Amino acid sequence: METIISKAEREKLLKNLIIPPRPVVLDSLLALRDDPDINLQKIGAVLETDMALSVAVLKAANSPLVTRTRAIASVQQAISLLGSKNVINLISGLVVRTHLTGSAPPSIEIYWERAMMVAQICKALCDQIGRTPDDCASYALFHSCGIALMLMRYKNYERTLQLIEMASDERVTRIEQELHGTSHDIVGYLVGKAWNMPEHFCQCILRQFDPAVFDPATEMEIDHDGRLSIAITRAATNVARTLMPGNTDPGWDERQEQVLRMLGIGADEFEDWRDHMHQRLTQS
């Protein structure tokens, strides 16, 4: 895969894909995340303008992944429990979801629910390894956004999605290329470029299935934190894919060693943690 998508390929894809403009509210949220004087009132001011965002924050605060002594009933309690940056990342993800797909078929709703779960697992994994790379939360929410656009653009893509769920990582892009002439990592890269995301962030989306991405000797426009974000998200995806008994993750065996090396944990430790996460996620 070339480091940069060729101009001709980019123009061809952009003619066939409708990529909405970067939402202005996303700029406001990112600025809020970097605000040294951030407080509950500033975040609450954003939430009070959108009931759906408030409901989503309450839902996240009452998730089995969040340790709490009682049910959370108010937005202010939810913000206090989740933490300012976690709430902002959650809202940012919902903004991405809304602006990329809007009103969409049920298959896209299922995709977004899975994406939000993976993002939550990423947060728990960052806590487990004691490291949270810059932009990891954004990457976790954004890395597979190309799937949403392809679900809307290609009527047979839902079947393709089933195929790539059963494929090894290195075969994902080949299957999509053969069936649709492009792949969701490329589409996600184009979304990132269209939304003026940093080049290294876009490269993480583009290179997520590259077997050399975890090799520091490989020349890429991705720094250590970027590679770590990819590893954290891949491990979180494994947790989500194997949540239900009998479900498998066909690409995990070939990537497990590299991913866990990046995370700095052993296979036994990860399996124990994954089992723990499964128990938390399946709590009623």
C-alpha positions in Angstrom: 0.0 0.0 0.0 1.4 3.4 -0.9 1.9 5.9 1.9 -0.4 8.4 0.3 -3.4 7.5 -1.8 -2.8 8.7 -5.4 -4.6 11.9 -6.5 -6.4 10.0 -9.3 -7.7 7.3 -6.9 -8.7 9.9 -4.4 -10.7 11.9 -6.9 -12.4 8.8 -8.2 -13.5 7.7 -4.8 -14.6 11.1 -3.8 -16.9 11.2 -6.8 -18.6 8.0 -5.6 -18.6 8.7 -1.9 -20.5 11.5 -0.1 -18.3 12.7 2.7 -20.0 15.4 4.7 -18.0 18.5 5.8 -16.3 18.5 9.2 -18.9 19.5 11.8 -18.2 22.8 13.5 -19.2 21.4 16.9 -16.3 19.0 16.6 -13.8 21.9 16.6 -15.6 23.2 19.8 -15.3 19.9 21.5 -11.6 19.4 20.7 -10.9 23.0 21.9 -12.8 22.1 25.1 -10.7 19.0 25.6 -7.6 21.1 25.6 -9.0 23.8 27.8 -7.0 24.0 31.0 -10.0 25.5 32.8 -12.4 22.9 31.8 -15.2 22.3 34.3 -18.6 20.6 34.7 -20.5 23.7 33.7 -18.7 24.1 30.3 -19.4 20.5 29.4 -22.9 20.7 30.7 -23.5 23.7 28.5 -22.7 21.5 25.4 -24.9 18.7 26.6 -28.0 20.7 27.5 -28.3 21.7 23.8 -28.9 18.1 22.7 -31.1 15.7 24.7 -29.6 12.7 22.7 -26.1 13.6 23.9 -27.3 13.8 27.5 -29.0 10.4 27.2 -25.9 8.9 25.7 -23.7 10.2 28.5 -26.1 8.8 31.1 -26.1 5.4 29.3 -22.3 5.4 29.3 -22.1 6.2 33.0 -24.4 3.2 33.8 -22.5 0.9 31.6 -21.2 -2.3 33.2 -17.7 -1.1 32.3 -18.0 1.7 34.8 -17.5 1.0 38.5 -20.2 2.7 40.6 -22.2 2.1 43.8 -25.6 3.1 42.5 -27.4 4.0 39.3 -26.5 7.4 37.8 -29.6 9.6 37.2 -28.2 13.1 36.4 -25.9 14.4 33.7 -23.8 16.2 36.3 -23.2 12.9 38.2 -22.4 11.2 34.9 -19.7 13.8 34.0 -18.2 13.6 37.5 -18.1 9.8 37.4 -16.8 9.5 33.8 -14.4 12.4 33.9 -14.3 15.5 31.7 -12.1 14.1 28.9 -14.0 10.8 28.7 -17.3 12.7 28.3 -15.8 14.9 25.6 -14.5 11.9 23.7 -17.9 10.2 24.0 -19.7 13.3 22.7 -17.1 13.6 19.9 -17.8 10.1 18.8 -21.6 10.7 18.8 -21.0 13.8 16.6 -18.9 11.8 14.2 -21.7 9.1 14.1 -24.4 11.7 13.5 -22.6 13.7 10.8 -21.3 10.7 8.9 -24.5 8.7 8.7 -27.5 10.6 10.1 -30.7 8.7 9.5 -29.4 5.2 8.4 -30.5 1.6 8.0 -30.4 -0.7 11.1 -27.1 -2.3 9.9 -25.3 1.0 10.4 -26.8 1.4 13.9 -25.4 -2.1 14.8 -22.0 -1.0 13.5 -22.0 2.2 15.6 -23.1 0.3 18.7 -20.1 -2.0 18.2 -17.8 1.0 17.5 -18.8 2.7 20.8 -18.3 -0.6 22.7 -14.8 -0.9 21.3 -14.0 2.6 22.3 -15.2 1.9 25.9 -13.0 -1.3 26.0 -10.0 0.8 24.7 -10.4 3.1 27.7 -10.4 0.2 30.1 -7.4 -1.3 28.4 -5.5 2.0 28.7 -6.2 1.9 32.4 -5.0 -1.7 32.6 -1.6 -1.0 30.9 -1.2 2.4 32.5 -0.8 4.3 29.2 -3.2 6.5 27.2 -1.6 7.6 23.9 -2.6 11.0 22.6 -5.6 10.7 20.2 -6.2 7.1 21.2 -9.9 7.7 22.1 -10.4 9.6 18.9 -8.7 6.9 16.8 -10.8 4.1 18.5 -14.0 5.9 17.5 -12.8 7.0 14.1 -10.6 4.1 12.8 -13.4 2.1 11.1 -15.7 5.0 10.1 -15.2 4.0 6.4 -17.4 1.0 7.1 -20.4 3.3 7.8 -19.9 5.1 4.5 -19.5 1.9 2.6 -22.6 0.5 4.1 -24.5 3.5 2.7 -22.7 3.5 -0.6 -22.7 -0.2 -1.6 -25.9 -2.1 -1.4 -24.0 -5.5 -1.0 -21.5 -4.2 1.5 -23.5 -5.7 4.5 -22.6 -9.2 3.0 -19.0 -8.0 2.6 -18.9 -7.0 6.2 -19.8 -10.5 7.2 -17.0 -11.9 5.0 -14.3 -9.6 6.5 -15.5 -10.5 10.0 -14.4 -14.1 9.2 -11.2 -13.1 7.5 -7.7 -12.6 8.7 -6.6 -8.9 9.0 -4.3 -9.1 6.0 -7.2 -10.3 3.8 -9.7 -7.6 4.8 -8.6 -5.0 2.3 -8.2 -7.6 -0.5 -11.7 -8.8 -0.1 -13.1 -5.3 -0.1 -11.0 -4.3 -3.1 -12.1 -7.3 -5.1 -15.8 -6.7 -4.4 -16.0 -2.9 -4.3 -12.8 -1.5 -5.8 -11.8 0.1 -2.5 -11.6 -0.7 1.2 -12.8 0.9 4.4 -9.3 1.8 5.6 -8.8 3.9 2.5 -12.3 5.4 2.8 -11.6 6.2 6.5 -8.3 7.9 5.5 -10.2 10.1 3.0 -12.7 11.1 5.7 -9.8 12.0 7.9 -8.2 14.1 5.2 -11.5 15.8 4.3 -12.0 16.7 8.0 -8.5 18.1 8.2 -7.4 15.6 10.8 -3.6 15.4 11.3 -1.7 13.4 8.7 -0.3 10.9 11.3 -3.8 10.3 12.5 -5.0 9.6 8.9 -2.1 7.3 8.4 -3.0 5.2 11.4 -6.4 4.6 9.8 -4.8 3.8 6.5 -2.2 1.5 7.9 -4.3 -0.4 10.5 -4.1 -3.7 8.6 -0.5 -3.4 7.5 1.5 -6.3 9.0 4.5 -4.0 9.3 2.7 -1.3 11.3 4.1 -2.5 14.6 7.7 -2.7 13.3 9.5 0.5 14.4 12.1 0.0 11.7 9.4 0.4 9.0 9.3 4.0 7.7 5.8 5.3 8.2 4.3 8.7 9.1 3.2 7.1 12.4 4.9 7.6 15.8 5.0 5.3 18.7 1.8 6.6 20.2 0.1 6.0 16.9 1.2 2.4 16.7 0.2 2.0 20.3 -3.3 3.3 19.6 -3.6 0.8 16.7 -2.6 -2.0 19.0 -4.9 -1.0 21.8 -7.9 -0.7 19.4 -7.0 -4.1 17.8 -6.9 -5.8 21.2 -10.2 -4.1 22.2 -11.7 -5.4 18.9 -10.7 -8.9 19.9 -12.5 -8.5 23.2 -15.7 -7.3 21.4 -15.6 -10.0 18.8 -15.2 -12.8 21.3 -17.8 -11.5 23.7 -20.4 -14.1 23.0 -19.6 -17.9 23.5 -18.6 -19.5 20.2 -17.6 -16.2 18.5 -14.1 -16.1 17.1 -11.6 -13.5 15.9 -9.9 -15.0 12.8 -7.2 -12.4 12.5 -6.1 -12.4 16.2 -3.7 -15.4 16.2 -1.5 -13.8 13.5 -1.4 -10.3 15.2 -1.6 -11.3 18.8 2.2 -11.5 19.4 2.9 -8.1 17.9 -0.1 -6.4 19.5 0.7 -7.7 23.0 4.3 -6.8 22.6 3.3 -3.2 21.9 1.0 -3.2 24.9 3.7 -4.7 27.1 1.6 -7.5 28.5 1.8 -11.3 28.1 -0.7 -13.6 26.5 -1.9 -15.1 29.8 -2.4 -11.7 31.4 -4.4 -10.5 28.4 -6.6 -13.6 28.3 -7.4 -13.1 32.0 -8.2 -9.5 31.5 -10.3 -10.3 28.4 -12.3 -12.9 30.5 -12.8 -10.2 33.1 -14.0 -7.7 30.5 -16.4 -10.3 29.1 -18.0 -10.7 32.5 -18.4 -7.0 33.0 -19.8 -6.5 29.5 -22.4 -9.2 29.9 -23.7 -7.9 33.3 -27.3 -6.9 33.2 
